[in-house]
Amino acid sequence: MGIYDRDYQREQPRGRWGGGGVGERRGVGNPRAWSVTLWLIVINVAVHFVGLLLLARPNPYYPGSWSLLHQLGHFSVYEGFQRLEVWRLVTFQFLHDPNSIFHILFNMFGLWVFGPMVEQVLGRKKFLAFYLMCGIAGGLLYLLLNLLGAMNIPLPGVLTANPRTPLVGASAGVFGVIVACAYIAPEARVQLLFPPIPLKMSFFAYGYVAIAAFNLLFGGYNAGGDAAHLGGAIAGFFFIRRPHLLADFFDVLEDSRPAQRSKRAKGPRAPASNEVDRILDKVSREGIGSLTAKEKKILEKASRDSR
């Protein structure tokens, strides 16, 4: 799949709005200028190949071989909930099936195609927070459905996997990114590979989610993975409409909001919120390429003031 109607990349502002997206063409040779999307792809690929180089070992709860990285970083009900190793909600997002190249290949291809659009709208820092939150939500829904299954609660979609069954992959974050694209540019065209037909972004994204939901509800193959996909999609649907909630994701030691309010009070007055809302509605309806130079400047200023 690939977007062939990509005005959001051809017509981009030259200022900071856009968050260093891939479409800014700043040069792959300078890592400091890389987009967050590119960094995520590089890190995922690097972790995958490091895992392949480490001594593989059998895993009774997973088919095929298993590396030390997978053992230490995967998420499961046992490690993540019973042992309270909550960091696994993040680390599992950077691990992929060591027995199949297609797992990481499809995830990274989806991130490469759709990530720049969301990063351009949210900016670098909020996009990273958005992506990680979608992955965390995927892990939490996987955990919740497994706990409901362990309690024998007869609900559609509950999982009955062994509590040590591992969850790995970036799919939850990628699902969240795809759903966000459906909100940002619902009329953009997506070219499918199989079958080779074009679809509107909104049809593609929500159709993809519907397939995952169907597979989960009827207990199809990889139902646990589809639970994570749906969790990521739900988080993506929520946070792309409320990006201000992502502002303090990385504030571990202190809350940055008072400092932000003080900074805004001393600086130039921010654009009127109703004008920003109007422009964002236009982006949602017609795509980023429809904006005038003046509208792009307004969004650029609003993006700077929100950081």
C-alpha positions as CSV (number, residue, x, y, z in Angstrom):
1,M,0.0,0.0,0.0
2,G,1.1,3.5,-0.6
3,I,-0.3,7.0,-0.8
4,Y,-0.2,8.4,-4.3
5,D,-2.1,11.6,-3.6
6,R,0.5,13.0,-1.2
7,D,0.0,16.8,-1.3
8,Y,0.8,16.9,2.4
9,Q,4.4,16.1,1.5
10,R,4.7,18.1,-1.6
11,E,3.5,21.4,-0.1
12,Q,5.1,21.8,3.3
13,P,5.9,24.8,5.4
14,R,9.5,25.7,5.7
15,G,9.3,26.6,9.4
16,R,9.2,24.3,12.4
17,W,5.6,23.2,11.9
18,G,5.8,19.7,10.4
19,G,8.0,18.4,13.2
20,G,10.9,17.3,10.9
21,G,8.8,14.9,8.9
22,V,10.3,12.7,6.2
23,G,8.9,15.0,3.6
24,E,11.1,17.9,4.6
25,R,14.1,16.4,2.8
26,R,16.6,17.5,5.3
27,G,19.1,14.8,4.4
28,V,19.4,11.3,5.6
29,G,23.1,11.7,6.2
30,N,22.5,14.0,9.2
31,P,21.0,12.0,12.1
32,R,20.2,15.2,14.0
33,A,17.9,16.2,11.2
34,W,16.1,12.8,11.0
35,S,12.4,12.7,11.7
36,V,11.0,10.7,14.6
37,T,9.4,8.4,12.1
38,L,12.8,7.6,10.6
39,W,14.4,7.2,14.1
40,L,11.7,4.7,15.1
41,I,12.3,2.7,11.9
42,V,16.0,2.6,12.4
43,I,15.7,1.6,16.1
44,N,13.2,-1.1,15.4
45,V,15.4,-2.6,12.6
46,A,18.6,-2.3,14.7
47,V,17.0,-4.1,17.7
48,H,15.6,-6.8,15.4
49,F,19.0,-7.6,13.9
50,V,20.8,-7.4,17.3
51,G,18.2,-9.9,18.5
52,L,19.0,-12.2,15.6
53,L,22.7,-12.1,16.4
54,L,22.2,-13.1,20.0
55,L,22.1,-16.7,21.1
56,A,18.7,-18.1,20.2
57,R,16.8,-20.3,22.6
58,P,13.5,-22.2,22.5
59,N,10.5,-20.6,24.1
60,P,7.7,-23.1,25.2
61,Y,5.1,-20.3,24.8
62,Y,6.1,-19.1,21.4
63,P,6.8,-21.0,18.2
64,G,10.4,-21.0,17.0
65,S,13.5,-19.5,18.5
66,W,13.8,-16.7,21.0
67,S,16.6,-14.3,21.8
68,L,17.7,-12.7,25.0
69,L,16.3,-9.4,24.0
70,H,12.9,-10.9,23.4
71,Q,13.1,-12.7,26.7
72,L,13.8,-9.4,28.6
73,G,11.6,-7.1,26.6
74,H,8.4,-8.9,25.5
75,F,5.1,-8.2,27.3
76,S,2.8,-10.8,28.8
77,V,0.2,-11.1,31.5
78,Y,2.7,-12.9,33.8
79,E,5.7,-10.5,33.4
80,G,3.7,-7.3,32.9
81,F,0.9,-7.8,35.4
82,Q,1.9,-10.5,37.9
83,R,5.5,-9.4,38.2
84,L,4.7,-5.7,37.7
85,E,7.4,-5.2,35.0
86,V,5.5,-2.3,33.6
87,W,8.4,-1.1,31.4
88,R,7.5,-4.0,29.0
89,L,4.6,-2.0,27.8
90,V,7.2,0.1,26.0
91,T,9.9,-2.4,25.2
92,F,7.6,-4.9,23.5
93,Q,6.9,-2.3,20.8
94,F,10.5,-2.5,19.5
95,L,10.6,-6.3,19.2
96,H,9.4,-8.4,16.4
97,D,9.0,-12.1,15.5
98,P,12.5,-13.4,15.1
99,N,11.3,-16.2,12.9
100,S,9.7,-14.1,10.2
101,I,11.0,-11.1,8.4
102,F,7.5,-10.1,7.3
103,H,6.4,-9.1,10.8
104,I,8.9,-6.2,11.0
105,L,8.8,-5.5,7.3
106,F,5.1,-4.8,7.2
107,N,5.1,-2.8,10.4
108,M,8.0,-0.6,9.3
109,F,6.5,-0.1,5.8
110,G,3.3,1.1,7.4
111,L,5.1,3.4,9.7
112,W,7.2,4.8,6.8
113,V,4.1,5.5,4.7
114,F,1.7,6.9,7.3
115,G,4.0,8.2,10.1
116,P,5.2,11.4,8.3
117,M,1.6,12.7,7.9
118,V,0.9,12.4,11.7
119,E,4.3,13.7,12.7
120,Q,3.8,16.8,10.5
121,V,0.6,17.7,12.2
122,L,1.6,16.8,15.8
123,G,5.3,17.8,15.8
124,R,8.2,15.6,16.8
125,K,7.7,15.4,20.5
126,K,3.9,14.9,20.5
127,F,4.2,12.4,17.7
128,L,6.6,10.2,19.7
129,A,4.3,10.5,22.7
130,F,1.3,9.6,20.5
131,Y,3.0,6.6,19.0
132,L,4.1,5.2,22.3
133,M,0.7,5.8,23.9
134,C,-0.9,3.8,21.1
135,G,1.5,1.0,21.7
136,I,0.9,1.1,25.5
137,A,-2.9,1.1,24.9
138,G,-2.5,-2.0,22.7
139,G,-0.6,-3.8,25.5
140,L,-3.2,-2.8,28.0
141,L,-6.2,-4.1,25.9
142,Y,-4.3,-7.4,25.4
143,L,-3.8,-7.6,29.2
144,L,-7.4,-6.7,30.0
145,L,-8.9,-9.3,27.6
146,N,-6.5,-12.0,29.0
147,L,-7.6,-11.2,32.5
148,L,-11.3,-11.4,31.6
149,G,-10.6,-14.7,30.0
150,A,-8.8,-16.0,33.1
151,M,-11.9,-15.0,35.1
152,N,-14.1,-17.0,32.7
153,I,-16.2,-13.9,31.9
154,P,-18.2,-14.9,28.8
155,L,-17.7,-11.8,26.6
156,P,-16.9,-11.7,22.9
157,G,-13.3,-11.1,22.2
158,V,-11.9,-12.4,25.6
159,L,-8.6,-14.2,25.3
160,T,-7.7,-17.5,27.0
161,A,-4.0,-17.6,26.3
162,N,-1.4,-18.9,28.7
163,P,-0.4,-15.9,31.0
164,R,3.2,-16.3,29.7
165,T,2.2,-16.0,26.1
166,P,4.3,-13.1,24.8
167,L,3.2,-10.0,22.9
168,V,5.7,-8.3,20.6
169,G,5.6,-5.8,17.7
170,A,5.0,-2.3,16.6
171,S,1.5,-3.0,15.2
172,A,-0.4,-1.2,17.9
173,G,1.4,2.0,17.3
174,V,1.1,1.7,13.6
175,F,-2.6,1.1,13.8
176,G,-2.9,4.2,15.9
177,V,-1.0,6.2,13.2
178,I,-3.2,4.9,10.4
179,V,-6.4,5.8,12.3
180,A,-4.9,9.3,12.9
181,C,-4.3,9.7,9.2
182,A,-8.0,9.0,8.6
183,Y,-8.8,12.0,10.8
184,I,-6.1,14.3,9.4
185,A,-6.8,13.6,5.7
186,P,-9.8,11.4,5.2
187,E,-10.0,12.1,1.4
188,A,-6.3,11.2,0.7
189,R,-6.0,8.2,-1.6
190,V,-4.3,4.9,-0.6
191,Q,-3.1,2.5,-3.2
192,L,-3.5,-1.1,-2.1
193,L,-1.0,-3.7,-3.2
194,F,-3.4,-6.7,-3.0
195,P,-5.8,-6.0,-4.7
196,P,-4.3,-3.1,-6.5
197,I,-7.1,-0.6,-6.1
198,P,-7.2,2.9,-4.6
199,L,-9.2,3.7,-1.5
200,K,-10.0,6.8,0.5
201,M,-7.9,7.0,3.6
202,S,-10.9,6.8,5.9
203,F,-12.2,3.6,4.2
204,F,-8.8,2.0,4.3
205,A,-8.1,2.8,8.0
206,Y,-11.5,1.9,9.4
207,G,-11.7,-1.2,7.1
208,Y,-8.4,-2.3,8.5
209,V,-9.7,-1.9,12.0
210,A,-12.9,-3.7,11.2
211,I,-10.9,-6.7,10.0
212,A,-8.9,-6.8,13.2
213,A,-12.1,-6.5,15.3
214,F,-13.8,-9.4,13.3
215,N,-10.8,-11.6,13.8
216,L,-10.7,-10.9,17.6
217,L,-14.4,-11.3,18.2
218,F,-14.5,-14.7,16.3
219,G,-11.3,-16.0,17.7
220,G,-9.3,-16.1,14.5
221,Y,-5.6,-16.6,14.1
222,N,-3.5,-14.1,16.1
223,A,-6.5,-12.9,18.1
224,G,-4.0,-11.6,20.8
225,G,-2.2,-9.5,18.2
226,D,-5.5,-8.1,17.0
227,A,-6.4,-7.1,20.6
228,A,-3.3,-5.0,20.6
229,H,-4.2,-3.6,17.2
230,L,-7.6,-2.5,18.4
231,G,-6.1,-1.0,21.5
232,G,-3.7,1.1,19.4
233,A,-6.5,2.1,17.1
234,I,-8.7,3.3,19.9
235,A,-5.9,5.3,21.4
236,G,-5.1,6.8,18.0
237,F,-8.7,7.8,17.5
238,F,-8.8,9.5,20.9
239,F,-5.4,11.3,21.0
240,I,-5.4,12.7,17.5
241,R,-8.5,14.6,18.5
242,R,-7.0,15.7,21.9
243,P,-3.3,16.2,21.2
244,H,-3.0,18.6,24.1
245,L,-3.1,15.6,26.4
246,L,0.2,14.5,25.0
247,A,2.1,17.7,26.0
248,D,3.3,16.4,29.3
249,F,4.0,12.7,28.3
250,F,7.7,13.1,28.9
251,D,7.5,15.2,32.1
252,V,8.6,12.5,34.5
253,L,10.0,14.7,37.3
254,E,7.8,17.8,37.0
255,D,4.8,19.3,35.3
256,S,5.8,21.7,32.5
257,R,2.4,23.3,32.1
258,P,3.0,26.2,34.5
259,A,6.2,27.1,32.7
260,Q,4.4,26.9,29.4
261,R,1.7,29.3,30.6
262,S,4.3,31.7,31.8
263,K,6.2,31.5,28.5
264,R,3.0,32.2,26.5
265,A,2.1,35.1,28.7
266,K,5.5,36.8,28.0
267,G,5.6,36.0,24.3
268,P,3.5,37.1,21.3
269,R,-0.2,36.4,21.6
270,A,-1.2,33.0,20.2
271,P,-3.5,32.7,17.3
272,A,-7.2,32.7,18.2
273,S,-8.3,29.2,19.0
274,N,-11.4,29.4,16.7
275,E,-9.1,30.3,13.8
276,V,-6.8,27.3,14.5
277,D,-9.9,25.0,14.8
278,R,-11.2,26.3,11.5
279,I,-7.9,25.5,9.8
280,L,-7.7,22.1,11.4
281,D,-11.2,21.3,10.2
282,K,-10.0,22.3,6.7
283,V,-7.1,19.9,6.9
284,S,-9.5,17.2,8.0
285,R,-11.7,17.8,5.1
286,E,-9.3,18.6,2.3
287,G,-5.8,17.6,3.4
288,I,-2.8,19.7,4.3
289,G,-2.1,20.6,0.7
290,S,-5.2,22.7,0.6
291,L,-3.9,25.3,3.1
292,T,-2.8,28.8,2.0
293,A,0.6,30.2,3.0
294,K,-1.1,32.4,5.7
295,E,-3.0,29.4,7.2
296,K,0.3,27.4,7.3
297,K,1.9,30.3,9.2
298,I,-0.9,30.3,11.7
299,L,-0.6,26.6,12.4
300,E,3.2,26.9,12.5
301,K,2.9,29.6,15.3
302,A,0.2,27.5,17.1
303,S,2.5,24.5,17.0
304,R,5.5,26.5,18.4
305,D,3.4,27.9,21.2
306,S,2.1,24.5,22.2
307,R,5.6,23.1,22.7
